[in-house]
Amino acid sequence: MNDRRIARLQEQIKQRLAELLQRDVADPKLGFVTISRVELDAEFTVCKAYWSVLAPTSVGEAKAKAQSAEVLARARGMLQREMGKGLATRTIPRLEFVFDEGIGGAVRVNRLLADLSKERPPQPPADEPPAS
């Protein structure tokens, strides 16, 4: 399969999964899940959907991740079936959910930077002389 077609199908699957999660999965344990990217293998047999979840605090982050992973695992079959209805392909790839560590790391770094900026007063830029 050519790369443009795979990229187009990946984007189509990403949008379809996001829509299905928002509209059709009615489980209160599912947090604010975002599908960050989708990867199809060359044979179009496996579809890895990378996801992340936003939690209000860092303490609730592990709990939100675990609960959301459980909900996604239970809903995988339904999501795979519904995703396949919108694809113009012969076969439906097997859907796998993979937690995307990158977004969570970026959120943690932003929290640390915000905490540091609260602790220290703002410094003038290095190229400007200090105000006297």
Chimera marker file (.cmm) of the C-alpha trace (Angstrom):
<marker_set name="trace">
<marker id="1" x="0.000" y="0.000" z="0.000" r="1" g="1" b="0" radius="0.5"/>
<marker id="2" x="1.412" y="3.424" z="-0.761" r="1" g="1" b="0" radius="0.5"/>
<marker id="3" x="2.396" y="5.835" z="2.011" r="1" g="1" b="0" radius="0.5"/>
<marker id="4" x="-0.149" y="8.509" z="1.112" r="1" g="1" b="0" radius="0.5"/>
<marker id="5" x="-3.007" y="6.023" z="1.338" r="1" g="1" b="0" radius="0.5"/>
<marker id="6" x="-1.794" y="4.728" z="4.696" r="1" g="1" b="0" radius="0.5"/>
<marker id="7" x="-1.451" y="8.293" z="6.028" r="1" g="1" b="0" radius="0.5"/>
<marker id="8" x="-4.961" y="9.124" z="4.812" r="1" g="1" b="0" radius="0.5"/>
<marker id="9" x="-6.415" y="5.983" z="6.404" r="1" g="1" b="0" radius="0.5"/>
<marker id="10" x="-4.586" y="6.682" z="9.668" r="1" g="1" b="0" radius="0.5"/>
<marker id="11" x="-6.068" y="10.168" z="9.852" r="1" g="1" b="0" radius="0.5"/>
<marker id="12" x="-9.533" y="8.836" z="8.962" r="1" g="1" b="0" radius="0.5"/>
<marker id="13" x="-9.306" y="6.172" z="11.693" r="1" g="1" b="0" radius="0.5"/>
<marker id="14" x="-8.065" y="8.739" z="14.221" r="1" g="1" b="0" radius="0.5"/>
<marker id="15" x="-11.022" y="11.033" z="13.549" r="1" g="1" b="0" radius="0.5"/>
<marker id="16" x="-13.510" y="8.155" z="13.575" r="1" g="1" b="0" radius="0.5"/>
<marker id="17" x="-12.207" y="6.781" z="16.889" r="1" g="1" b="0" radius="0.5"/>
<marker id="18" x="-12.313" y="10.223" z="18.505" r="1" g="1" b="0" radius="0.5"/>
<marker id="19" x="-15.905" y="10.646" z="17.334" r="1" g="1" b="0" radius="0.5"/>
<marker id="20" x="-16.918" y="7.184" z="18.584" r="1" g="1" b="0" radius="0.5"/>
<marker id="21" x="-15.288" y="7.718" z="21.980" r="1" g="1" b="0" radius="0.5"/>
<marker id="22" x="-17.080" y="11.011" z="22.427" r="1" g="1" b="0" radius="0.5"/>
<marker id="23" x="-20.472" y="9.889" z="21.167" r="1" g="1" b="0" radius="0.5"/>
<marker id="24" x="-20.885" y="6.146" z="21.703" r="1" g="1" b="0" radius="0.5"/>
<marker id="25" x="-18.852" y="5.147" z="24.758" r="1" g="1" b="0" radius="0.5"/>
<marker id="26" x="-21.054" y="6.138" z="27.677" r="1" g="1" b="0" radius="0.5"/>
<marker id="27" x="-18.939" y="4.960" z="30.609" r="1" g="1" b="0" radius="0.5"/>
<marker id="28" x="-18.414" y="7.471" z="33.433" r="1" g="1" b="0" radius="0.5"/>
<marker id="29" x="-15.014" y="5.906" z="34.194" r="1" g="1" b="0" radius="0.5"/>
<marker id="30" x="-13.693" y="7.013" z="30.813" r="1" g="1" b="0" radius="0.5"/>
<marker id="31" x="-11.691" y="10.164" z="31.400" r="1" g="1" b="0" radius="0.5"/>
<marker id="32" x="-11.011" y="12.936" z="28.921" r="1" g="1" b="0" radius="0.5"/>
<marker id="33" x="-9.313" y="10.618" z="26.426" r="1" g="1" b="0" radius="0.5"/>
<marker id="34" x="-7.546" y="12.007" z="23.379" r="1" g="1" b="0" radius="0.5"/>
<marker id="35" x="-6.394" y="9.924" z="20.434" r="1" g="1" b="0" radius="0.5"/>
<marker id="36" x="-2.987" y="11.441" z="19.675" r="1" g="1" b="0" radius="0.5"/>
<marker id="37" x="-2.014" y="9.329" z="16.662" r="1" g="1" b="0" radius="0.5"/>
<marker id="38" x="-2.795" y="6.107" z="14.827" r="1" g="1" b="0" radius="0.5"/>
<marker id="39" x="-0.298" y="3.720" z="13.216" r="1" g="1" b="0" radius="0.5"/>
<marker id="40" x="-1.226" y="1.069" z="10.647" r="1" g="1" b="0" radius="0.5"/>
<marker id="41" x="1.171" y="-1.720" z="9.782" r="1" g="1" b="0" radius="0.5"/>
<marker id="42" x="2.118" y="-2.343" z="6.158" r="1" g="1" b="0" radius="0.5"/>
<marker id="43" x="-0.226" y="-5.338" z="5.821" r="1" g="1" b="0" radius="0.5"/>
<marker id="44" x="-3.135" y="-3.362" z="7.269" r="1" g="1" b="0" radius="0.5"/>
<marker id="45" x="-3.777" y="-6.024" z="9.909" r="1" g="1" b="0" radius="0.5"/>
<marker id="46" x="-2.965" y="-4.096" z="13.095" r="1" g="1" b="0" radius="0.5"/>
<marker id="47" x="-3.999" y="-0.578" z="14.005" r="1" g="1" b="0" radius="0.5"/>
<marker id="48" x="-2.327" y="0.960" z="17.055" r="1" g="1" b="0" radius="0.5"/>
<marker id="49" x="-4.237" y="3.897" z="18.475" r="1" g="1" b="0" radius="0.5"/>
<marker id="50" x="-2.106" y="5.994" z="20.827" r="1" g="1" b="0" radius="0.5"/>
<marker id="51" x="-4.138" y="7.736" z="23.505" r="1" g="1" b="0" radius="0.5"/>
<marker id="52" x="-3.689" y="9.969" z="26.517" r="1" g="1" b="0" radius="0.5"/>
<marker id="53" x="-5.943" y="11.126" z="29.297" r="1" g="1" b="0" radius="0.5"/>
<marker id="54" x="-6.051" y="14.437" z="31.113" r="1" g="1" b="0" radius="0.5"/>
<marker id="55" x="-6.564" y="14.354" z="34.857" r="1" g="1" b="0" radius="0.5"/>
<marker id="56" x="-7.207" y="17.389" z="37.058" r="1" g="1" b="0" radius="0.5"/>
<marker id="57" x="-4.293" y="16.571" z="39.386" r="1" g="1" b="0" radius="0.5"/>
<marker id="58" x="-1.129" y="14.512" z="39.203" r="1" g="1" b="0" radius="0.5"/>
<marker id="59" x="-2.474" y="12.275" z="42.003" r="1" g="1" b="0" radius="0.5"/>
<marker id="60" x="-5.548" y="11.378" z="39.955" r="1" g="1" b="0" radius="0.5"/>
<marker id="61" x="-3.502" y="10.828" z="36.809" r="1" g="1" b="0" radius="0.5"/>
<marker id="62" x="-2.639" y="7.178" z="37.528" r="1" g="1" b="0" radius="0.5"/>
<marker id="63" x="-6.230" y="6.390" z="38.502" r="1" g="1" b="0" radius="0.5"/>
<marker id="64" x="-7.650" y="8.107" z="35.405" r="1" g="1" b="0" radius="0.5"/>
<marker id="65" x="-5.155" y="6.240" z="33.207" r="1" g="1" b="0" radius="0.5"/>
<marker id="66" x="-6.044" y="2.849" z="34.731" r="1" g="1" b="0" radius="0.5"/>
<marker id="67" x="-9.804" y="3.410" z="34.540" r="1" g="1" b="0" radius="0.5"/>
<marker id="68" x="-9.652" y="4.702" z="30.984" r="1" g="1" b="0" radius="0.5"/>
<marker id="69" x="-7.445" y="1.787" z="29.886" r="1" g="1" b="0" radius="0.5"/>
<marker id="70" x="-10.007" y="-0.623" z="31.332" r="1" g="1" b="0" radius="0.5"/>
<marker id="71" x="-12.891" y="1.078" z="29.521" r="1" g="1" b="0" radius="0.5"/>
<marker id="72" x="-10.977" y="1.130" z="26.221" r="1" g="1" b="0" radius="0.5"/>
<marker id="73" x="-10.157" y="-2.572" z="26.570" r="1" g="1" b="0" radius="0.5"/>
<marker id="74" x="-13.841" y="-3.418" z="27.115" r="1" g="1" b="0" radius="0.5"/>
<marker id="75" x="-15.004" y="-1.201" z="24.239" r="1" g="1" b="0" radius="0.5"/>
<marker id="76" x="-12.298" y="-2.348" z="21.793" r="1" g="1" b="0" radius="0.5"/>
<marker id="77" x="-14.506" y="-4.800" z="19.895" r="1" g="1" b="0" radius="0.5"/>
<marker id="78" x="-17.346" y="-2.336" z="19.435" r="1" g="1" b="0" radius="0.5"/>
<marker id="79" x="-14.955" y="0.440" z="18.431" r="1" g="1" b="0" radius="0.5"/>
<marker id="80" x="-13.177" y="-1.846" z="15.942" r="1" g="1" b="0" radius="0.5"/>
<marker id="81" x="-16.478" y="-2.893" z="14.372" r="1" g="1" b="0" radius="0.5"/>
<marker id="82" x="-17.791" y="0.680" z="14.114" r="1" g="1" b="0" radius="0.5"/>
<marker id="83" x="-14.442" y="1.954" z="12.836" r="1" g="1" b="0" radius="0.5"/>
<marker id="84" x="-14.517" y="-0.700" z="10.099" r="1" g="1" b="0" radius="0.5"/>
<marker id="85" x="-17.934" y="0.414" z="8.868" r="1" g="1" b="0" radius="0.5"/>
<marker id="86" x="-16.457" y="3.710" z="7.715" r="1" g="1" b="0" radius="0.5"/>
<marker id="87" x="-13.381" y="2.279" z="6.008" r="1" g="1" b="0" radius="0.5"/>
<marker id="88" x="-13.317" y="1.453" z="2.314" r="1" g="1" b="0" radius="0.5"/>
<marker id="89" x="-11.036" y="-1.545" z="2.713" r="1" g="1" b="0" radius="0.5"/>
<marker id="90" x="-11.338" y="-5.311" z="2.349" r="1" g="1" b="0" radius="0.5"/>
<marker id="91" x="-10.312" y="-6.116" z="5.905" r="1" g="1" b="0" radius="0.5"/>
<marker id="92" x="-10.693" y="-4.387" z="9.226" r="1" g="1" b="0" radius="0.5"/>
<marker id="93" x="-7.418" y="-4.047" z="11.131" r="1" g="1" b="0" radius="0.5"/>
<marker id="94" x="-7.206" y="-5.357" z="14.695" r="1" g="1" b="0" radius="0.5"/>
<marker id="95" x="-7.464" y="-2.356" z="17.001" r="1" g="1" b="0" radius="0.5"/>
<marker id="96" x="-4.943" y="-1.991" z="19.823" r="1" g="1" b="0" radius="0.5"/>
<marker id="97" x="-4.834" y="0.860" z="22.314" r="1" g="1" b="0" radius="0.5"/>
<marker id="98" x="-1.405" y="2.058" z="23.453" r="1" g="1" b="0" radius="0.5"/>
<marker id="99" x="-0.957" y="4.725" z="26.119" r="1" g="1" b="0" radius="0.5"/>
<marker id="100" x="1.021" y="7.684" z="24.758" r="1" g="1" b="0" radius="0.5"/>
<marker id="101" x="3.621" y="8.632" z="27.370" r="1" g="1" b="0" radius="0.5"/>
<marker id="102" x="4.772" y="11.740" z="25.474" r="1" g="1" b="0" radius="0.5"/>
<marker id="103" x="1.813" y="13.962" z="26.261" r="1" g="1" b="0" radius="0.5"/>
<marker id="104" x="1.789" y="13.074" z="29.957" r="1" g="1" b="0" radius="0.5"/>
<marker id="105" x="5.479" y="13.928" z="30.170" r="1" g="1" b="0" radius="0.5"/>
<marker id="106" x="4.911" y="17.308" z="28.556" r="1" g="1" b="0" radius="0.5"/>
<marker id="107" x="2.111" y="18.079" z="31.025" r="1" g="1" b="0" radius="0.5"/>
<marker id="108" x="4.374" y="17.155" z="33.966" r="1" g="1" b="0" radius="0.5"/>
<marker id="109" x="7.176" y="19.380" z="32.638" r="1" g="1" b="0" radius="0.5"/>
<marker id="110" x="4.736" y="22.293" z="32.288" r="1" g="1" b="0" radius="0.5"/>
<marker id="111" x="3.546" y="21.786" z="35.879" r="1" g="1" b="0" radius="0.5"/>
<marker id="112" x="7.144" y="21.761" z="37.138" r="1" g="1" b="0" radius="0.5"/>
<marker id="113" x="7.964" y="24.934" z="35.208" r="1" g="1" b="0" radius="0.5"/>
<marker id="114" x="4.856" y="26.631" z="36.606" r="1" g="1" b="0" radius="0.5"/>
<marker id="115" x="5.844" y="25.622" z="40.153" r="1" g="1" b="0" radius="0.5"/>
<marker id="116" x="9.373" y="26.947" z="39.622" r="1" g="1" b="0" radius="0.5"/>
<marker id="117" x="8.103" y="30.267" z="38.298" r="1" g="1" b="0" radius="0.5"/>
<marker id="118" x="5.986" y="30.678" z="41.446" r="1" g="1" b="0" radius="0.5"/>
<marker id="119" x="9.010" y="30.071" z="43.680" r="1" g="1" b="0" radius="0.5"/>
<marker id="120" x="11.364" y="32.520" z="41.934" r="1" g="1" b="0" radius="0.5"/>
<marker id="121" x="10.731" y="36.166" z="41.063" r="1" g="1" b="0" radius="0.5"/>
<marker id="122" x="10.889" y="36.946" z="37.346" r="1" g="1" b="0" radius="0.5"/>
<marker id="123" x="14.435" y="37.651" z="36.118" r="1" g="1" b="0" radius="0.5"/>
<marker id="124" x="15.216" y="40.312" z="33.510" r="1" g="1" b="0" radius="0.5"/>
<marker id="125" x="16.469" y="38.985" z="30.178" r="1" g="1" b="0" radius="0.5"/>
<marker id="126" x="20.245" y="38.427" z="30.059" r="1" g="1" b="0" radius="0.5"/>
<marker id="127" x="20.860" y="41.015" z="27.313" r="1" g="1" b="0" radius="0.5"/>
<marker id="128" x="19.181" y="43.880" z="29.212" r="1" g="1" b="0" radius="0.5"/>
<marker id="129" x="20.881" y="45.692" z="32.097" r="1" g="1" b="0" radius="0.5"/>
<marker id="130" x="19.025" y="45.416" z="35.434" r="1" g="1" b="0" radius="0.5"/>
<marker id="131" x="16.758" y="48.350" z="36.314" r="1" g="1" b="0" radius="0.5"/>
<marker id="132" x="18.273" y="50.632" z="38.988" r="1" g="1" b="0" radius="0.5"/>
<link id1="1" id2="2" r="1" g="1" b="0" radius="0.2"/>
<link id1="2" id2="3" r="1" g="1" b="0" radius="0.2"/>
<link id1="3" id2="4" r="1" g="1" b="0" radius="0.2"/>
<link id1="4" id2="5" r="1" g="1" b="0" radius="0.2"/>
<link id1="5" id2="6" r="1" g="1" b="0" radius="0.2"/>
<link id1="6" id2="7" r="1" g="1" b="0" radius="0.2"/>
<link id1="7" id2="8" r="1" g="1" b="0" radius="0.2"/>
<link id1="8" id2="9" r="1" g="1" b="0" radius="0.2"/>
<link id1="9" id2="10" r="1" g="1" b="0" radius="0.2"/>
<link id1="10" id2="11" r="1" g="1" b="0" radius="0.2"/>
<link id1="11" id2="12" r="1" g="1" b="0" radius="0.2"/>
<link id1="12" id2="13" r="1" g="1" b="0" radius="0.2"/>
<link id1="13" id2="14" r="1" g="1" b="0" radius="0.2"/>
<link id1="14" id2="15" r="1" g="1" b="0" radius="0.2"/>
<link id1="15" id2="16" r="1" g="1" b="0" radius="0.2"/>
<link id1="16" id2="17" r="1" g="1" b="0" radius="0.2"/>
<link id1="17" id2="18" r="1" g="1" b="0" radius="0.2"/>
<link id1="18" id2="19" r="1" g="1" b="0" radius="0.2"/>
<link id1="19" id2="20" r="1" g="1" b="0" radius="0.2"/>
<link id1="20" id2="21" r="1" g="1" b="0" radius="0.2"/>
<link id1="21" id2="22" r="1" g="1" b="0" radius="0.2"/>
<link id1="22" id2="23" r="1" g="1" b="0" radius="0.2"/>
<link id1="23" id2="24" r="1" g="1" b="0" radius="0.2"/>
<link id1="24" id2="25" r="1" g="1" b="0" radius="0.2"/>
<link id1="25" id2="26" r="1" g="1" b="0" radius="0.2"/>
<link id1="26" id2="27" r="1" g="1" b="0" radius="0.2"/>
<link id1="27" id2="28" r="1" g="1" b="0" radius="0.2"/>
<link id1="28" id2="29" r="1" g="1" b="0" radius="0.2"/>
<link id1="29" id2="30" r="1" g="1" b="0" radius="0.2"/>
<link id1="30" id2="31" r="1" g="1" b="0" radius="0.2"/>
<link id1="31" id2="32" r="1" g="1" b="0" radius="0.2"/>
<link id1="32" id2="33" r="1" g="1" b="0" radius="0.2"/>
<link id1="33" id2="34" r="1" g="1" b="0" radius="0.2"/>
<link id1="34" id2="35" r="1" g="1" b="0" radius="0.2"/>
<link id1="35" id2="36" r="1" g="1" b="0" radius="0.2"/>
<link id1="36" id2="37" r="1" g="1" b="0" radius="0.2"/>
<link id1="37" id2="38" r="1" g="1" b="0" radius="0.2"/>
<link id1="38" id2="39" r="1" g="1" b="0" radius="0.2"/>
<link id1="39" id2="40" r="1" g="1" b="0" radius="0.2"/>
<link id1="40" id2="41" r="1" g="1" b="0" radius="0.2"/>
<link id1="41" id2="42" r="1" g="1" b="0" radius="0.2"/>
<link id1="42" id2="43" r="1" g="1" b="0" radius="0.2"/>
<link id1="43" id2="44" r="1" g="1" b="0" radius="0.2"/>
<link id1="44" id2="45" r="1" g="1" b="0" radius="0.2"/>
<link id1="45" id2="46" r="1" g="1" b="0" radius="0.2"/>
<link id1="46" id2="47" r="1" g="1" b="0" radius="0.2"/>
<link id1="47" id2="48" r="1" g="1" b="0" radius="0.2"/>
<link id1="48" id2="49" r="1" g="1" b="0" radius="0.2"/>
<link id1="49" id2="50" r="1" g="1" b="0" radius="0.2"/>
<link id1="50" id2="51" r="1" g="1" b="0" radius="0.2"/>
<link id1="51" id2="52" r="1" g="1" b="0" radius="0.2"/>
<link id1="52" id2="53" r="1" g="1" b="0" radius="0.2"/>
<link id1="53" id2="54" r="1" g="1" b="0" radius="0.2"/>
<link id1="54" id2="55" r="1" g="1" b="0" radius="0.2"/>
<link id1="55" id2="56" r="1" g="1" b="0" radius="0.2"/>
<link id1="56" id2="57" r="1" g="1" b="0" radius="0.2"/>
<link id1="57" id2="58" r="1" g="1" b="0" radius="0.2"/>
<link id1="58" id2="59" r="1" g="1" b="0" radius="0.2"/>
<link id1="59" id2="60" r="1" g="1" b="0" radius="0.2"/>
<link id1="60" id2="61" r="1" g="1" b="0" radius="0.2"/>
<link id1="61" id2="62" r="1" g="1" b="0" radius="0.2"/>
<link id1="62" id2="63" r="1" g="1" b="0" radius="0.2"/>
<link id1="63" id2="64" r="1" g="1" b="0" radius="0.2"/>
<link id1="64" id2="65" r="1" g="1" b="0" radius="0.2"/>
<link id1="65" id2="66" r="1" g="1" b="0" radius="0.2"/>
<link id1="66" id2="67" r="1" g="1" b="0" radius="0.2"/>
<link id1="67" id2="68" r="1" g="1" b="0" radius="0.2"/>
<link id1="68" id2="69" r="1" g="1" b="0" radius="0.2"/>
<link id1="69" id2="70" r="1" g="1" b="0" radius="0.2"/>
<link id1="70" id2="71" r="1" g="1" b="0" radius="0.2"/>
<link id1="71" id2="72" r="1" g="1" b="0" radius="0.2"/>
<link id1="72" id2="73" r="1" g="1" b="0" radius="0.2"/>
<link id1="73" id2="74" r="1" g="1" b="0" radius="0.2"/>
<link id1="74" id2="75" r="1" g="1" b="0" radius="0.2"/>
<link id1="75" id2="76" r="1" g="1" b="0" radius="0.2"/>
<link id1="76" id2="77" r="1" g="1" b="0" radius="0.2"/>
<link id1="77" id2="78" r="1" g="1" b="0" radius="0.2"/>
<link id1="78" id2="79" r="1" g="1" b="0" radius="0.2"/>
<link id1="79" id2="80" r="1" g="1" b="0" radius="0.2"/>
<link id1="80" id2="81" r="1" g="1" b="0" radius="0.2"/>
<link id1="81" id2="82" r="1" g="1" b="0" radius="0.2"/>
<link id1="82" id2="83" r="1" g="1" b="0" radius="0.2"/>
<link id1="83" id2="84" r="1" g="1" b="0" radius="0.2"/>
<link id1="84" id2="85" r="1" g="1" b="0" radius="0.2"/>
<link id1="85" id2="86" r="1" g="1" b="0" radius="0.2"/>
<link id1="86" id2="87" r="1" g="1" b="0" radius="0.2"/>
<link id1="87" id2="88" r="1" g="1" b="0" radius="0.2"/>
<link id1="88" id2="89" r="1" g="1" b="0" radius="0.2"/>
<link id1="89" id2="90" r="1" g="1" b="0" radius="0.2"/>
<link id1="90" id2="91" r="1" g="1" b="0" radius="0.2"/>
<link id1="91" id2="92" r="1" g="1" b="0" radius="0.2"/>
<link id1="92" id2="93" r="1" g="1" b="0" radius="0.2"/>
<link id1="93" id2="94" r="1" g="1" b="0" radius="0.2"/>
<link id1="94" id2="95" r="1" g="1" b="0" radius="0.2"/>
<link id1="95" id2="96" r="1" g="1" b="0" radius="0.2"/>
<link id1="96" id2="97" r="1" g="1" b="0" radius="0.2"/>
<link id1="97" id2="98" r="1" g="1" b="0" radius="0.2"/>
<link id1="98" id2="99" r="1" g="1" b="0" radius="0.2"/>
<link id1="99" id2="100" r="1" g="1" b="0" radius="0.2"/>
<link id1="100" id2="101" r="1" g="1" b="0" radius="0.2"/>
<link id1="101" id2="102" r="1" g="1" b="0" radius="0.2"/>
<link id1="102" id2="103" r="1" g="1" b="0" radius="0.2"/>
<link id1="103" id2="104" r="1" g="1" b="0" radius="0.2"/>
<link id1="104" id2="105" r="1" g="1" b="0" radius="0.2"/>
<link id1="105" id2="106" r="1" g="1" b="0" radius="0.2"/>
<link id1="106" id2="107" r="1" g="1" b="0" radius="0.2"/>
<link id1="107" id2="108" r="1" g="1" b="0" radius="0.2"/>
<link id1="108" id2="109" r="1" g="1" b="0" radius="0.2"/>
<link id1="109" id2="110" r="1" g="1" b="0" radius="0.2"/>
<link id1="110" id2="111" r="1" g="1" b="0" radius="0.2"/>
<link id1="111" id2="112" r="1" g="1" b="0" radius="0.2"/>
<link id1="112" id2="113" r="1" g="1" b="0" radius="0.2"/>
<link id1="113" id2="114" r="1" g="1" b="0" radius="0.2"/>
<link id1="114" id2="115" r="1" g="1" b="0" radius="0.2"/>
<link id1="115" id2="116" r="1" g="1" b="0" radius="0.2"/>
<link id1="116" id2="117" r="1" g="1" b="0" radius="0.2"/>
<link id1="117" id2="118" r="1" g="1" b="0" radius="0.2"/>
<link id1="118" id2="119" r="1" g="1" b="0" radius="0.2"/>
<link id1="119" id2="120" r="1" g="1" b="0" radius="0.2"/>
<link id1="120" id2="121" r="1" g="1" b="0" radius="0.2"/>
<link id1="121" id2="122" r="1" g="1" b="0" radius="0.2"/>
<link id1="122" id2="123" r="1" g="1" b="0" radius="0.2"/>
<link id1="123" id2="124" r="1" g="1" b="0" radius="0.2"/>
<link id1="124" id2="125" r="1" g="1" b="0" radius="0.2"/>
<link id1="125" id2="126" r="1" g="1" b="0" radius="0.2"/>
<link id1="126" id2="127" r="1" g="1" b="0" radius="0.2"/>
<link id1="127" id2="128" r="1" g="1" b="0" radius="0.2"/>
<link id1="128" id2="129" r="1" g="1" b="0" radius="0.2"/>
<link id1="129" id2="130" r="1" g="1" b="0" radius="0.2"/>
<link id1="130" id2="131" r="1" g="1" b="0" radius="0.2"/>
<link id1="131" id2="132" r="1" g="1" b="0" radius="0.2"/>
</marker_set>
